[in-house]
């Protein structure tokens, strides 16, 4: 691997995924952050299924004219609502190699406020 930012994040991501795994009782909340958007999904790794997903591209989130950090918080809240509807209350947070700061932290806070526990 070359020594640049994305490959460094990839190494961190692999190291985290050795420890973190989502099961049916406590699935994994995974975050992906691009330059413009943010995506979050709740995954059961045992079955290899995505239980719920939310992104900053959803119509109700796009309609609100707020900055990227606040949009991230809305994504976390939307994901928490979808998870609650499916009966998921507890998750394990997977930051995907990103630093727990800014938009990644905002997703986590939004999910917590929405009722998810981790």
N, C-alpha and C positions, 0 to 999 in steps of 0.2 A: 504494500500500500504506500502511496506517496504521502508525504508529510504535509497535508493541507487540512483545512478546517473540517471539511466534510468527512474525510477519512478518519480524523481524530474522533469526531462524533460517532462514526460507525463503530469504532473500537469500544468507545464508552457504552454504546447501545448494546453490543454483544456481551460485554461484561455485566451489564445490568440484567439482561435477559437470562443469564445463567441463574440468577437469584430469584427473579420475579416470574411468576407463572400464574395465569388465571384459571381457576377451577369453577365448577358450576355454582358452588356456594359463595365464592368470592372471586368474581371475574376481574380481568385486568382493564384499567382505563388507560388507553394509549393515546398519546398526543403527537400530531405531526404539524410542524410549523413551517410554512413557506414564507417568502418575503411579503406576500400580500394577504394570504388567507391562513386560517387555522382549522384543523380537523381533529376531532376526538371520537374515539369509538370504544365501546365496552366489548371485550373479547373473552370467550371461553376457550382457553388453549387446549383443553383436553379433547373437546369435540372439534376444535378448529373452526368455530362459528363466531361471527360478529353478532352480538345480541342487540346492540343499539348504536347509532352513529349520529353525529351532529357536525355541522361545519358552518363557517362564516358565510357560505354561499346560499344558505337557506333564505327563503323570501322574507320571513319576518325579521331576520337579523340584518339582511341587506337594506331593508326599508328604513332602519334606524341609522341616522347619520351621526355616528360616534367614532372615536378613534379606535385603532386596532386592539389596544389593551382592553377597552370596554367591550368591544365585540367579542373578544376571547372570553370574557366573563359571561356574556350572554350565551355563548356556545356551551360553556360548562353548565349553566342553568338549564338550557334546553335538553342537554344530554341527561341531566339528573331527572327531569320530568319524564322523559322517555323510559328511563330505567325504572323509575317508581311505578309507571304504568305496567311494566313487565315484572314487577315484584323484586327488583334488585335493589338492595339497600346498602350493601357493603362491597367495596371494590379495593383493589390494590393499584396504586398510581404508578404508571410507567411514563417517565419523562422523556424517553427515547433518546437519551444522550444530550438533551438540551439542559442548560443550567436552570435550576428551579428559581426563575426570576422573570419578571415582566409578563409576557403573554402566556407562558406556560403556567406560571403561578396564578395568573388571573383565571385560567380554565379550572384549576384546582379549587380556587376560592368560590367560583361560580357553582361548581358541582357540590361543594360542601353546603353552600347556602341553599341549594336546591334539595338538600336532604340526603346526599350520598355520604357515607362514612368511609374514611381511609386514613 
